């Protein structure tokens, strides 16, 4: 008896998931490529900025400790 009551909500859940997946609009290949290039470029720029800040702070700390 309990088995049939448990299976009913699960099938309804998966039907809902299937209906929501049909609503998804996937990006085309060109858009995905442009966004990926933008993410990589921004990551490199931020990495360089962080490295420069780290170098300046390291130089500053070494200067202050050598006084």
CHARMM internal coordinates of N, CA and C (Angstrom, degrees):
IC EDIT
DIST 1 N 1 CA 1.4498
DIST 1 CA 1 C 1.5251
ANGL 1 N 1 CA 1 C 111.81
DIST 1 C 2 N 1.3087
ANGL 1 CA 1 C 2 N 117.07
DIHE 1 N 1 CA 1 C 2 N -46.35
DIST 2 N 2 CA 1.4530
ANGL 1 C 2 N 2 CA 121.51
DIHE 1 CA 1 C 2 N 2 CA -177.76
DIST 2 CA 2 C 1.5169
ANGL 2 N 2 CA 2 C 113.04
DIHE 1 C 2 N 2 CA 2 C -67.31
DIST 2 C 3 N 1.3500
ANGL 2 CA 2 C 3 N 116.65
DIHE 2 N 2 CA 2 C 3 N -25.78
DIST 3 N 3 CA 1.4620
ANGL 2 C 3 N 3 CA 119.67
DIHE 2 CA 2 C 3 N 3 CA -178.02
DIST 3 CA 3 C 1.5164
ANGL 3 N 3 CA 3 C 112.42
DIHE 2 C 3 N 3 CA 3 C -66.25
DIST 3 C 4 N 1.3094
ANGL 3 CA 3 C 4 N 118.22
DIHE 3 N 3 CA 3 C 4 N -42.33
DIST 4 N 4 CA 1.4680
ANGL 3 C 4 N 4 CA 120.38
DIHE 3 CA 3 C 4 N 4 CA -177.81
DIST 4 CA 4 C 1.5255
ANGL 4 N 4 CA 4 C 111.25
DIHE 3 C 4 N 4 CA 4 C -68.12
DIST 4 C 5 N 1.3159
ANGL 4 CA 4 C 5 N 117.30
DIHE 4 N 4 CA 4 C 5 N -32.04
DIST 5 N 5 CA 1.4640
ANGL 4 C 5 N 5 CA 120.43
DIHE 4 CA 4 C 5 N 5 CA 178.53
DIST 5 CA 5 C 1.5238
ANGL 5 N 5 CA 5 C 110.87
DIHE 4 C 5 N 5 CA 5 C -71.06
DIST 5 C 6 N 1.3293
ANGL 5 CA 5 C 6 N 117.41
DIHE 5 N 5 CA 5 C 6 N -32.39
DIST 6 N 6 CA 1.4612
ANGL 5 C 6 N 6 CA 120.65
DIHE 5 CA 5 C 6 N 6 CA 179.91
DIST 6 CA 6 C 1.5217
ANGL 6 N 6 CA 6 C 111.95
DIHE 5 C 6 N 6 CA 6 C -75.85
DIST 6 C 7 N 1.3184
ANGL 6 CA 6 C 7 N 118.43
DIHE 6 N 6 CA 6 C 7 N -34.74
DIST 7 N 7 CA 1.4582
ANGL 6 C 7 N 7 CA 121.58
DIHE 6 CA 6 C 7 N 7 CA -177.07
DIST 7 CA 7 C 1.5211
ANGL 7 N 7 CA 7 C 112.18
DIHE 6 C 7 N 7 CA 7 C -72.33
DIST 7 C 8 N 1.2838
ANGL 7 CA 7 C 8 N 118.81
DIHE 7 N 7 CA 7 C 8 N -29.44
DIST 8 N 8 CA 1.4611
ANGL 7 C 8 N 8 CA 121.94
DIHE 7 CA 7 C 8 N 8 CA -176.86
DIST 8 CA 8 C 1.5299
ANGL 8 N 8 CA 8 C 113.02
DIHE 7 C 8 N 8 CA 8 C -61.92
DIST 8 C 9 N 1.3461
ANGL 8 CA 8 C 9 N 120.51
DIHE 8 N 8 CA 8 C 9 N -49.97
DIST 9 N 9 CA 1.4723
ANGL 8 C 9 N 9 CA 119.54
DIHE 8 CA 8 C 9 N 9 CA 179.61
DIST 9 CA 9 C 1.5318
ANGL 9 N 9 CA 9 C 112.68
DIHE 8 C 9 N 9 CA 9 C -65.36
DIST 9 C 10 N 1.3133
ANGL 9 CA 9 C 10 N 117.94
DIHE 9 N 9 CA 9 C 10 N -32.60
DIST 10 N 10 CA 1.4585
ANGL 9 C 10 N 10 CA 120.13
DIHE 9 CA 9 C 10 N 10 CA -179.31
DIST 10 CA 10 C 1.5198
ANGL 10 N 10 CA 10 C 111.01
DIHE 9 C 10 N 10 CA 10 C -65.74
DIST 10 C 11 N 1.3119
ANGL 10 CA 10 C 11 N 117.83
DIHE 10 N 10 CA 10 C 11 N -43.76
DIST 11 N 11 CA 1.4615
ANGL 10 C 11 N 11 CA 119.56
DIHE 10 CA 10 C 11 N 11 CA 179.29
DIST 11 CA 11 C 1.5164
ANGL 11 N 11 CA 11 C 110.32
DIHE 10 C 11 N 11 CA 11 C -65.36
DIST 11 C 12 N 1.3038
ANGL 11 CA 11 C 12 N 117.41
DIHE 11 N 11 CA 11 C 12 N -36.92
DIST 12 N 12 CA 1.4571
ANGL 11 C 12 N 12 CA 120.37
DIHE 11 CA 11 C 12 N 12 CA 176.67
DIST 12 CA 12 C 1.5129
ANGL 12 N 12 CA 12 C 111.64
DIHE 11 C 12 N 12 CA 12 C -65.04
DIST 12 C 13 N 1.3217
ANGL 12 CA 12 C 13 N 116.23
DIHE 12 N 12 CA 12 C 13 N -37.48
DIST 13 N 13 CA 1.4596
ANGL 12 C 13 N 13 CA 120.69
DIHE 12 CA 12 C 13 N 13 CA 177.87
DIST 13 CA 13 C 1.5225
ANGL 13 N 13 CA 13 C 110.76
DIHE 12 C 13 N 13 CA 13 C -63.34
DIST 13 C 14 N 1.3282
ANGL 13 CA 13 C 14 N 116.18
DIHE 13 N 13 CA 13 C 14 N -47.31
DIST 14 N 14 CA 1.4633
ANGL 13 C 14 N 14 CA 119.54
DIHE 13 CA 13 C 14 N 14 CA -178.39
DIST 14 CA 14 C 1.5219
ANGL 14 N 14 CA 14 C 111.78
DIHE 13 C 14 N 14 CA 14 C -68.24
DIST 14 C 15 N 1.3031
ANGL 14 CA 14 C 15 N 118.33
DIHE 14 N 14 CA 14 C 15 N -31.53
DIST 15 N 15 CA 1.4723
ANGL 14 C 15 N 15 CA 120.63
DIHE 14 CA 14 C 15 N 15 CA 173.92
DIST 15 CA 15 C 1.5277
ANGL 15 N 15 CA 15 C 110.07
DIHE 14 C 15 N 15 CA 15 C -64.43
DIST 15 C 16 N 1.3276
ANGL 15 CA 15 C 16 N 115.98
DIHE 15 N 15 CA 15 C 16 N -40.26
DIST 16 N 16 CA 1.4613
ANGL 15 C 16 N 16 CA 120.41
DIHE 15 CA 15 C 16 N 16 CA 177.63
DIST 16 CA 16 C 1.5123
ANGL 16 N 16 CA 16 C 111.72
DIHE 15 C 16 N 16 CA 16 C -65.11
DIST 16 C 17 N 1.3231
ANGL 16 CA 16 C 17 N 116.87
DIHE 16 N 16 CA 16 C 17 N -40.82
DIST 17 N 17 CA 1.4633
ANGL 16 C 17 N 17 CA 121.25
DIHE 16 CA 16 C 17 N 17 CA 178.30
DIST 17 CA 17 C 1.5202
ANGL 17 N 17 CA 17 C 109.69
DIHE 16 C 17 N 17 CA 17 C -63.47
DIST 17 C 18 N 1.3261
ANGL 17 CA 17 C 18 N 116.94
DIHE 17 N 17 CA 17 C 18 N -43.39
DIST 18 N 18 CA 1.4655
ANGL 17 C 18 N 18 CA 121.14
DIHE 17 CA 17 C 18 N 18 CA 179.48
DIST 18 CA 18 C 1.5232
ANGL 18 N 18 CA 18 C 110.75
DIHE 17 C 18 N 18 CA 18 C -62.89
DIST 18 C 19 N 1.3124
ANGL 18 CA 18 C 19 N 117.31
DIHE 18 N 18 CA 18 C 19 N -40.60
DIST 19 N 19 CA 1.4656
ANGL 18 C 19 N 19 CA 121.08
DIHE 18 CA 18 C 19 N 19 CA 178.85
DIST 19 CA 19 C 1.5244
ANGL 19 N 19 CA 19 C 110.54
DIHE 18 C 19 N 19 CA 19 C -65.37
DIST 19 C 20 N 1.3274
ANGL 19 CA 19 C 20 N 117.98
DIHE 19 N 19 CA 19 C 20 N -39.49
DIST 20 N 20 CA 1.4644
ANGL 19 C 20 N 20 CA 120.73
DIHE 19 CA 19 C 20 N 20 CA 179.33
DIST 20 CA 20 C 1.5265
ANGL 20 N 20 CA 20 C 111.49
DIHE 19 C 20 N 20 CA 20 C -69.25
DIST 20 C 21 N 1.3300
ANGL 20 CA 20 C 21 N 117.46
DIHE 20 N 20 CA 20 C 21 N -35.70
DIST 21 N 21 CA 1.4601
ANGL 20 C 21 N 21 CA 120.23
DIHE 20 CA 20 C 21 N 21 CA 178.38
DIST 21 CA 21 C 1.5247
ANGL 21 N 21 CA 21 C 111.12
DIHE 20 C 21 N 21 CA 21 C -65.42
DIST 21 C 22 N 1.3100
ANGL 21 CA 21 C 22 N 117.65
DIHE 21 N 21 CA 21 C 22 N -30.21
DIST 22 N 22 CA 1.4686
ANGL 21 C 22 N 22 CA 120.34
DIHE 21 CA 21 C 22 N 22 CA 177.87
DIST 22 CA 22 C 1.5197
ANGL 22 N 22 CA 22 C 111.71
DIHE 21 C 22 N 22 CA 22 C -68.64
DIST 22 C 23 N 1.3275
ANGL 22 CA 22 C 23 N 117.67
DIHE 22 N 22 CA 22 C 23 N -21.95
DIST 23 N 23 CA 1.4673
ANGL 22 C 23 N 23 CA 121.94
DIHE 22 CA 22 C 23 N 23 CA -179.37
DIST 23 CA 23 C 1.5316
ANGL 23 N 23 CA 23 C 112.78
DIHE 22 C 23 N 23 CA 23 C -83.53
DIST 23 C 24 N 1.3266
ANGL 23 CA 23 C 24 N 117.67
DIHE 23 N 23 CA 23 C 24 N -13.13
DIST 24 N 24 CA 1.4581
ANGL 23 C 24 N 24 CA 121.18
DIHE 23 CA 23 C 24 N 24 CA -176.75
DIST 24 CA 24 C 1.5226
ANGL 24 N 24 CA 24 C 110.04
DIHE 23 C 24 N 24 CA 24 C -69.18
DIST 24 C 25 N 1.3305
ANGL 24 CA 24 C 25 N 116.02
DIHE 24 N 24 CA 24 C 25 N 134.45
DIST 25 N 25 CA 1.4594
ANGL 24 C 25 N 25 CA 121.74
DIHE 24 CA 24 C 25 N 25 CA 174.15
DIST 25 CA 25 C 1.5210
ANGL 25 N 25 CA 25 C 106.87
DIHE 24 C 25 N 25 CA 25 C -108.65
DIST 25 C 26 N 1.3185
ANGL 25 CA 25 C 26 N 116.37
DIHE 25 N 25 CA 25 C 26 N 110.20
DIST 26 N 26 CA 1.4482
ANGL 25 C 26 N 26 CA 121.19
DIHE 25 CA 25 C 26 N 26 CA -177.47
DIST 26 CA 26 C 1.5160
ANGL 26 N 26 CA 26 C 109.67
DIHE 25 C 26 N 26 CA 26 C -82.72
DIST 26 C 27 N 1.3419
ANGL 26 CA 26 C 27 N 118.81
DIHE 26 N 26 CA 26 C 27 N 142.30
DIST 27 N 27 CA 1.4637
ANGL 26 C 27 N 27 CA 121.25
DIHE 26 CA 26 C 27 N 27 CA 179.09
DIST 27 CA 27 C 1.5296
ANGL 27 N 27 CA 27 C 110.76
DIHE 26 C 27 N 27 CA 27 C -70.16
DIST 27 C 28 N 1.3372
ANGL 27 CA 27 C 28 N 115.19
DIHE 27 N 27 CA 27 C 28 N 152.02
DIST 28 N 28 CA 1.4588
ANGL 27 C 28 N 28 CA 118.62
DIHE 27 CA 27 C 28 N 28 CA 177.68
DIST 28 CA 28 C 1.5214
ANGL 28 N 28 CA 28 C 110.39
DIHE 27 C 28 N 28 CA 28 C -77.89
DIST 28 C 29 N 1.3162
ANGL 28 CA 28 C 29 N 116.04
DIHE 28 N 28 CA 28 C 29 N 173.07
DIST 29 N 29 CA 1.4568
ANGL 28 C 29 N 29 CA 121.91
DIHE 28 CA 28 C 29 N 29 CA -174.21
DIST 29 CA 29 C 1.5257
ANGL 29 N 29 CA 29 C 111.71
DIHE 28 C 29 N 29 CA 29 C -63.54
DIST 29 C 30 N 1.3245
ANGL 29 CA 29 C 30 N 117.67
DIHE 29 N 29 CA 29 C 30 N -41.76
DIST 30 N 30 CA 1.4618
ANGL 29 C 30 N 30 CA 121.77
DIHE 29 CA 29 C 30 N 30 CA -178.42
DIST 30 CA 30 C 1.5298
ANGL 30 N 30 CA 30 C 111.28
DIHE 29 C 30 N 30 CA 30 C -64.00
DIST 30 C 31 N 1.3072
ANGL 30 CA 30 C 31 N 116.58
DIHE 30 N 30 CA 30 C 31 N -43.82
DIST 31 N 31 CA 1.4683
ANGL 30 C 31 N 31 CA 120.80
DIHE 30 CA 30 C 31 N 31 CA 179.22
DIST 31 CA 31 C 1.5289
ANGL 31 N 31 CA 31 C 110.90
DIHE 30 C 31 N 31 CA 31 C -64.15
DIST 31 C 32 N 1.3203
ANGL 31 CA 31 C 32 N 116.33
DIHE 31 N 31 CA 31 C 32 N -41.75
DIST 32 N 32 CA 1.4587
ANGL 31 C 32 N 32 CA 120.33
DIHE 31 CA 31 C 32 N 32 CA 178.67
DIST 32 CA 32 C 1.5243
ANGL 32 N 32 CA 32 C 110.89
DIHE 31 C 32 N 32 CA 32 C -63.40
DIST 32 C 33 N 1.3248
ANGL 32 CA 32 C 33 N 117.22
DIHE 32 N 32 CA 32 C 33 N -41.47
DIST 33 N 33 CA 1.4635
ANGL 32 C 33 N 33 CA 121.22
DIHE 32 CA 32 C 33 N 33 CA 179.15
DIST 33 CA 33 C 1.5271
ANGL 33 N 33 CA 33 C 111.00
DIHE 32 C 33 N 33 CA 33 C -64.25
DIST 33 C 34 N 1.3304
ANGL 33 CA 33 C 34 N 117.59
DIHE 33 N 33 CA 33 C 34 N -45.06
DIST 34 N 34 CA 1.4701
ANGL 33 C 34 N 34 CA 121.01
DIHE 33 CA 33 C 34 N 34 CA 179.51
DIST 34 CA 34 C 1.5283
ANGL 34 N 34 CA 34 C 111.12
DIHE 33 C 34 N 34 CA 34 C -61.56
DIST 34 C 35 N 1.3175
ANGL 34 CA 34 C 35 N 116.40
DIHE 34 N 34 CA 34 C 35 N -43.98
DIST 35 N 35 CA 1.4636
ANGL 34 C 35 N 35 CA 119.72
DIHE 34 CA 34 C 35 N 35 CA -179.23
DIST 35 CA 35 C 1.5258
ANGL 35 N 35 CA 35 C 111.34
DIHE 34 C 35 N 35 CA 35 C -67.53
DIST 35 C 36 N 1.3211
ANGL 35 CA 35 C 36 N 117.51
DIHE 35 N 35 CA 35 C 36 N -36.21
DIST 36 N 36 CA 1.4617
ANGL 35 C 36 N 36 CA 121.01
DIHE 35 CA 35 C 36 N 36 CA 178.33
DIST 36 CA 36 C 1.5267
ANGL 36 N 36 CA 36 C 110.68
DIHE 35 C 36 N 36 CA 36 C -66.40
DIST 36 C 37 N 1.3269
ANGL 36 CA 36 C 37 N 116.81
DIHE 36 N 36 CA 36 C 37 N -42.63
DIST 37 N 37 CA 1.4649
ANGL 36 C 37 N 37 CA 120.50
DIHE 36 CA 36 C 37 N 37 CA 177.92
DIST 37 CA 37 C 1.5248
ANGL 37 N 37 CA 37 C 110.07
DIHE 36 C 37 N 37 CA 37 C -63.22
DIST 37 C 38 N 1.3265
ANGL 37 CA 37 C 38 N 117.00
DIHE 37 N 37 CA 37 C 38 N -40.60
DIST 38 N 38 CA 1.4651
ANGL 37 C 38 N 38 CA 120.46
DIHE 37 CA 37 C 38 N 38 CA 179.01
DIST 38 CA 38 C 1.5221
ANGL 38 N 38 CA 38 C 110.99
DIHE 37 C 38 N 38 CA 38 C -63.15
DIST 38 C 39 N 1.3126
ANGL 38 CA 38 C 39 N 117.52
DIHE 38 N 38 CA 38 C 39 N -42.36
DIST 39 N 39 CA 1.4692
ANGL 38 C 39 N 39 CA 121.10
DIHE 38 CA 38 C 39 N 39 CA 179.73
DIST 39 CA 39 C 1.5187
ANGL 39 N 39 CA 39 C 110.76
DIHE 38 C 39 N 39 CA 39 C -63.90
DIST 39 C 40 N 1.3265
ANGL 39 CA 39 C 40 N 117.39
DIHE 39 N 39 CA 39 C 40 N -43.76
DIST 40 N 40 CA 1.4704
ANGL 39 C 40 N 40 CA 120.39
DIHE 39 CA 39 C 40 N 40 CA 179.71
DIST 40 CA 40 C 1.5271
ANGL 40 N 40 CA 40 C 110.56
DIHE 39 C 40 N 40 CA 40 C -65.05
DIST 40 C 41 N 1.3410
ANGL 40 CA 40 C 41 N 116.93
DIHE 40 N 40 CA 40 C 41 N -43.68
DIST 41 N 41 CA 1.4638
ANGL 40 C 41 N 41 CA 120.58
DIHE 40 CA 40 C 41 N 41 CA -179.29
DIST 41 CA 41 C 1.5270
ANGL 41 N 41 CA 41 C 111.17
DIHE 40 C 41 N 41 CA 41 C -62.87
DIST 41 C 42 N 1.3039
ANGL 41 CA 41 C 42 N 117.10
DIHE 41 N 41 CA 41 C 42 N -45.75
DIST 42 N 42 CA 1.4683
ANGL 41 C 42 N 42 CA 120.84
DIHE 41 CA 41 C 42 N 42 CA 179.87
DIST 42 CA 42 C 1.5273
ANGL 42 N 42 CA 42 C 110.08
DIHE 41 C 42 N 42 CA 42 C -64.59
DIST 42 C 43 N 1.3322
ANGL 42 CA 42 C 43 N 117.15
DIHE 42 N 42 CA 42 C 43 N -38.62
DIST 43 N 43 CA 1.4713
ANGL 42 C 43 N 43 CA 120.39
DIHE 42 CA 42 C 43 N 43 CA 178.44
DIST 43 CA 43 C 1.5200
ANGL 43 N 43 CA 43 C 111.20
DIHE 42 C 43 N 43 CA 43 C -62.50
DIST 43 C 44 N 1.3275
ANGL 43 CA 43 C 44 N 116.81
DIHE 43 N 43 CA 43 C 44 N -41.72
DIST 44 N 44 CA 1.4626
ANGL 43 C 44 N 44 CA 120.65
DIHE 43 CA 43 C 44 N 44 CA 179.18
DIST 44 CA 44 C 1.5277
ANGL 44 N 44 CA 44 C 110.08
DIHE 43 C 44 N 44 CA 44 C -65.26
DIST 44 C 45 N 1.3294
ANGL 44 CA 44 C 45 N 117.16
DIHE 44 N 44 CA 44 C 45 N -44.56
DIST 45 N 45 CA 1.4672
ANGL 44 C 45 N 45 CA 120.78
DIHE 44 CA 44 C 45 N 45 CA -179.86
DIST 45 CA 45 C 1.5263
ANGL 45 N 45 CA 45 C 110.75
DIHE 44 C 45 N 45 CA 45 C -62.15
DIST 45 C 46 N 1.3107
ANGL 45 CA 45 C 46 N 117.07
DIHE 45 N 45 CA 45 C 46 N -45.96
DIST 46 N 46 CA 1.4710
ANGL 45 C 46 N 46 CA 120.36
DIHE 45 CA 45 C 46 N 46 CA 179.20
DIST 46 CA 46 C 1.5293
ANGL 46 N 46 CA 46 C 110.16
DIHE 45 C 46 N 46 CA 46 C -64.01
DIST 46 C 47 N 1.3273
ANGL 46 CA 46 C 47 N 117.61
DIHE 46 N 46 CA 46 C 47 N -38.81
DIST 47 N 47 CA 1.4611
ANGL 46 C 47 N 47 CA 120.91
DIHE 46 CA 46 C 47 N 47 CA 177.20
DIST 47 CA 47 C 1.5132
ANGL 47 N 47 CA 47 C 112.15
DIHE 46 C 47 N 47 CA 47 C -61.51
DIST 47 C 48 N 1.3362
ANGL 47 CA 47 C 48 N 116.90
DIHE 47 N 47 CA 47 C 48 N -41.83
DIST 48 N 48 CA 1.4627
ANGL 47 C 48 N 48 CA 120.96
DIHE 47 CA 47 C 48 N 48 CA 178.31
DIST 48 CA 48 C 1.5211
ANGL 48 N 48 CA 48 C 110.40
DIHE 47 C 48 N 48 CA 48 C -65.40
DIST 48 C 49 N 1.3250
ANGL 48 CA 48 C 49 N 117.48
DIHE 48 N 48 CA 48 C 49 N -42.36
DIST 49 N 49 CA 1.4634
ANGL 48 C 49 N 49 CA 121.12
DIHE 48 CA 48 C 49 N 49 CA 179.11
DIST 49 CA 49 C 1.5287
ANGL 49 N 49 CA 49 C 110.29
DIHE 48 C 49 N 49 CA 49 C -61.53
DIST 49 C 50 N 1.3238
ANGL 49 CA 49 C 50 N 116.73
DIHE 49 N 49 CA 49 C 50 N -44.88
DIST 50 N 50 CA 1.4685
ANGL 49 C 50 N 50 CA 120.36
DIHE 49 CA 49 C 50 N 50 CA 179.38
DIST 50 CA 50 C 1.5211
ANGL 50 N 50 CA 50 C 110.57
DIHE 49 C 50 N 50 CA 50 C -63.63
DIST 50 C 51 N 1.3438
ANGL 50 CA 50 C 51 N 117.22
DIHE 50 N 50 CA 50 C 51 N -40.62
DIST 51 N 51 CA 1.4703
ANGL 50 C 51 N 51 CA 120.46
DIHE 50 CA 50 C 51 N 51 CA 178.95
DIST 51 CA 51 C 1.5253
ANGL 51 N 51 CA 51 C 110.62
DIHE 50 C 51 N 51 CA 51 C -63.46
DIST 51 C 52 N 1.3287
ANGL 51 CA 51 C 52 N 117.79
DIHE 51 N 51 CA 51 C 52 N -40.97
DIST 52 N 52 CA 1.4670
ANGL 51 C 52 N 52 CA 120.89
DIHE 51 CA 51 C 52 N 52 CA 178.51
DIST 52 CA 52 C 1.5265
ANGL 52 N 52 CA 52 C 111.40
DIHE 51 C 52 N 52 CA 52 C -64.61
DIST 52 C 53 N 1.3168
ANGL 52 CA 52 C 53 N 116.44
DIHE 52 N 52 CA 52 C 53 N -44.50
DIST 53 N 53 CA 1.4639
ANGL 52 C 53 N 53 CA 120.03
DIHE 52 CA 52 C 53 N 53 CA 178.04
DIST 53 CA 53 C 1.5266
ANGL 53 N 53 CA 53 C 109.77
DIHE 52 C 53 N 53 CA 53 C -61.81
DIST 53 C 54 N 1.3212
ANGL 53 CA 53 C 54 N 117.09
DIHE 53 N 53 CA 53 C 54 N -42.33
DIST 54 N 54 CA 1.4629
ANGL 53 C 54 N 54 CA 120.98
DIHE 53 CA 53 C 54 N 54 CA 179.12
DIST 54 CA 54 C 1.5219
ANGL 54 N 54 CA 54 C 110.93
DIHE 53 C 54 N 54 CA 54 C -61.91
DIST 54 C 55 N 1.3252
ANGL 54 CA 54 C 55 N 116.94
DIHE 54 N 54 CA 54 C 55 N -42.54
DIST 55 N 55 CA 1.4621
ANGL 54 C 55 N 55 CA 121.14
DIHE 54 CA 54 C 55 N 55 CA 179.63
DIST 55 CA 55 C 1.5227
ANGL 55 N 55 CA 55 C 110.70
DIHE 54 C 55 N 55 CA 55 C -63.54
DIST 55 C 56 N 1.3277
ANGL 55 CA 55 C 56 N 117.85
DIHE 55 N 55 CA 55 C 56 N -44.50
DIST 56 N 56 CA 1.4652
ANGL 55 C 56 N 56 CA 121.67
DIHE 55 CA 55 C 56 N 56 CA -179.64
DIST 56 CA 56 C 1.5256
ANGL 56 N 56 CA 56 C 110.38
DIHE 55 C 56 N 56 CA 56 C -64.33
DIST 56 C 57 N 1.3222
ANGL 56 CA 56 C 57 N 117.44
DIHE 56 N 56 CA 56 C 57 N -43.97
DIST 57 N 57 CA 1.4652
ANGL 56 C 57 N 57 CA 120.48
DIHE 56 CA 56 C 57 N 57 CA -179.94
DIST 57 CA 57 C 1.5273
ANGL 57 N 57 CA 57 C 109.85
DIHE 56 C 57 N 57 CA 57 C -65.61
DIST 57 C 58 N 1.3252
ANGL 57 CA 57 C 58 N 117.02
DIHE 57 N 57 CA 57 C 58 N -41.82
DIST 58 N 58 CA 1.4674
ANGL 57 C 58 N 58 CA 120.58
DIHE 57 CA 57 C 58 N 58 CA 178.11
DIST 58 CA 58 C 1.5240
ANGL 58 N 58 CA 58 C 110.87
DIHE 57 C 58 N 58 CA 58 C -61.18
DIST 58 C 59 N 1.3149
ANGL 58 CA 58 C 59 N 117.25
DIHE 58 N 58 CA 58 C 59 N -44.25
DIST 59 N 59 CA 1.4645
ANGL 58 C 59 N 59 CA 121.45
DIHE 58 CA 58 C 59 N 59 CA 178.53
DIST 59 CA 59 C 1.5304
ANGL 59 N 59 CA 59 C 109.39
DIHE 58 C 59 N 59 CA 59 C -63.20
DIST 59 C 60 N 1.3247
ANGL 59 CA 59 C 60 N 117.11
DIHE 59 N 59 CA 59 C 60 N -43.07
DIST 60 N 60 CA 1.4660
ANGL 59 C 60 N 60 CA 120.90
DIHE 59 CA 59 C 60 N 60 CA 179.93
DIST 60 CA 60 C 1.5066
ANGL 60 N 60 CA 60 C 112.42
DIHE 59 C 60 N 60 CA 60 C -63.03
DIST 60 C 61 N 1.3164
ANGL 60 CA 60 C 61 N 117.80
DIHE 60 N 60 CA 60 C 61 N -43.10
DIST 61 N 61 CA 1.4632
ANGL 60 C 61 N 61 CA 121.08
DIHE 60 CA 60 C 61 N 61 CA 179.75
DIST 61 CA 61 C 1.5296
ANGL 61 N 61 CA 61 C 110.13
DIHE 60 C 61 N 61 CA 61 C -66.88
DIST 61 C 62 N 1.3282
ANGL 61 CA 61 C 62 N 116.64
DIHE 61 N 61 CA 61 C 62 N -42.14
DIST 62 N 62 CA 1.4686
ANGL 61 C 62 N 62 CA 118.87
DIHE 61 CA 61 C 62 N 62 CA 178.03
DIST 62 CA 62 C 1.5316
ANGL 62 N 62 CA 62 C 111.02
DIHE 61 C 62 N 62 CA 62 C -63.63
DIST 62 C 63 N 1.3047
ANGL 62 CA 62 C 63 N 117.58
DIHE 62 N 62 CA 62 C 63 N -37.67
DIST 63 N 63 CA 1.4634
ANGL 62 C 63 N 63 CA 121.45
DIHE 62 CA 62 C 63 N 63 CA 177.90
DIST 63 CA 63 C 1.5219
ANGL 63 N 63 CA 63 C 110.45
DIHE 62 C 63 N 63 CA 63 C -64.41
DIST 63 C 64 N 1.3292
ANGL 63 CA 63 C 64 N 116.89
DIHE 63 N 63 CA 63 C 64 N -46.07
DIST 64 N 64 CA 1.4647
ANGL 63 C 64 N 64 CA 120.64
DIHE 63 CA 63 C 64 N 64 CA -178.81
DIST 64 CA 64 C 1.5268
ANGL 64 N 64 CA 64 C 112.28
DIHE 63 C 64 N 64 CA 64 C -66.85
DIST 64 C 65 N 1.3073
ANGL 64 CA 64 C 65 N 117.59
DIHE 64 N 64 CA 64 C 65 N -35.41
DIST 65 N 65 CA 1.4710
ANGL 64 C 65 N 65 CA 119.11
DIHE 64 CA 64 C 65 N 65 CA -178.98
DIST 65 CA 65 C 1.5306
ANGL 65 N 65 CA 65 C 112.15
DIHE 64 C 65 N 65 CA 65 C -78.57
DIST 65 C 66 N 1.3318
ANGL 65 CA 65 C 66 N 117.87
DIHE 65 N 65 CA 65 C 66 N -18.07
DIST 66 N 66 CA 1.4631
ANGL 65 C 66 N 66 CA 119.46
DIHE 65 CA 65 C 66 N 66 CA -179.91
DIST 66 CA 66 C 1.5181
ANGL 66 N 66 CA 66 C 112.59
DIHE 65 C 66 N 66 CA 66 C -87.47
DIST 66 C 67 N 1.3175
ANGL 66 CA 66 C 67 N 117.44
DIHE 66 N 66 CA 66 C 67 N -6.03
DIST 67 N 67 CA 1.4752
ANGL 66 C 67 N 67 CA 120.63
DIHE 66 CA 66 C 67 N 67 CA -178.96
DIST 67 CA 67 C 1.5096
ANGL 67 N 67 CA 67 C 110.49
DIHE 66 C 67 N 67 CA 67 C -71.28
END
COOR INIT
IC SEED 1 N 1 CA 1 C
IC BUILD
